[in-house]
Amino acid sequence: MDARKRIALVAHDEMKPKMMAWATTHKAELEKHELIGTGTTGGLLASEVGLEVTCLKSGPLGGDLELGNLIVNDGLDMLIFFWDPMTAQPHDVDVKALLRISAVHNIPIACNQASADFFVTSRWFSAPYETAQPDYTAHINRAVQADT
Ligand SMILES: O=C(CO)COP(=O)(O)O
């Protein structure tokens, strides 16, 4: 990854106040990067915090899956996702898909304020970082039977 990262910012509704407060604290650091948000989170980061954010669809309307698509196609470096551990989400499968595909592609994920604090204070946050690419050759070349 380059020094200037492509960072997704996402928060479930109950976590949005925490995300806005966190982004306000770290606004100067975040401004150095390309920011992408799910619709509502991104809109609030722009209007409440004053950050420039590319807004995708709202999470439950496909925004989480759009982020997954970016990850699969090498369009995202980092995910900061304050997901809500106490509230059921109608799009729980999309949330799981986003978290899973981040793990598949070795994308750094911060899922709460403490881990996000570690991210912004990491020496790699504003420096190039060589991401280890998982090797899925064995999966791609695995033997599968085409007929029964
Ligand atoms: O639901 C979300 C993530 O799963 C976030 O979506 P919004 O930012 O549109 O509220």
The ligand as an ORCA input file, in Angstrom:
! r2SCAN-3c Opt
* xyz 0 1
  O     -24.927     -0.591      7.907
  C     -23.789     -0.204      7.797
  C     -22.666     -1.160      7.829
  O     -23.061     -2.501      7.944
  C     -23.489      1.224      7.644
  O     -24.324      1.793      6.691
  P     -24.643      3.330      6.735
  O     -23.355      4.053      6.855
  O     -25.341      3.638      5.462
  O     -25.521      3.537      7.952
*
